[in-house]
Amino acid sequence: MDFTLSDEQTAVRDLAARILSERSTPERVREVEADPGGDWFDRDLWAELAKADLLGLCLPEAHGGGGYGLFELALILEQVGRNVAPVPLYATLALGALPLARFGTDAQQAAWLPGVAAGDVVLTAALSEGGDSLPPAVPATTATADGGGWRLSGTKVLVPSAHLARRVLGPARTGGGTSTVFLVDPSAAGVTAERNTSVNLEPLTTLTFHEVELTAADVVGAVDGGAVVTGWIAAHGVAARCAIQAGVCEGALRITDSY
């Protein structure tokens, strides 16, 4: 098999490498980490990535994207890891926008994907409920049918970029052995958030849902078809995390070799 990058892929990698190496310097990372707001978010860098069309690169062309896929996203994420860039690229694209591009309705895609490409919208997914290396096929969080909608209750942990997100993709039990993924507004009534900090200073949030009202328009994919959506997010999320870690290791080797 030929693993040589195409000219387009090489251009994507090189553009991401240039922007991130120039903008996410050690001094700038320390400045962002020292921000008393604690958002761990370099908004200037995020705006620059949007200006370069890197945030929309892997989204459908119909919604302002470039029509590329996970591999090209991995090339960008590798540079994010290499430069320890404090931006919510992993959560927004791998956990949020790409799943919406794959499973979301036309209305959901039109509502959120152009904003992602423009740098105006952060998305994420809440998959973990604690103690699970992979999201459970049938979560403990429940969504109970209520008229034409649902009421969501339960707790999700270690949610990346939830403090910045406009919407969160979250699976919930909707049947005896089935689940459904919903698009949840983290600022909605009944949602509480407790922010924690990981070892790399990235905020990871515990989201608790208490009778959060959802509508049929909030369903991502099919009702009772959540296992397919969650499995897809998990698989792509693992690949995306591996790309970041590859960049982190490459960056560490570069620093080591400089001494």
Secondary structure, DSSP 8 states (H G I E B T S, - for coil): ------HHHHHHHHHHHHHHHHHS-HHHHHHHHT-TT-----HHHHHHHHHTT-SSTTS-GGGT-----HHHHHHHHHHHHHTT----HIIIIIIIIHHHHHH--HHHHHHHHHHHHHT---EEE----SS-SS--SS-S-EEEEETTEEEEEEEEEEEETTTT-SEEEEEEE-SSS-EEEEEE-TTSTTEEEEEEE-TTS-EEEEEEEEEEEE-GGGEES-TT-HHHHHHHHHHHHHHHHHHHHHHHHHHHHHHHHT-
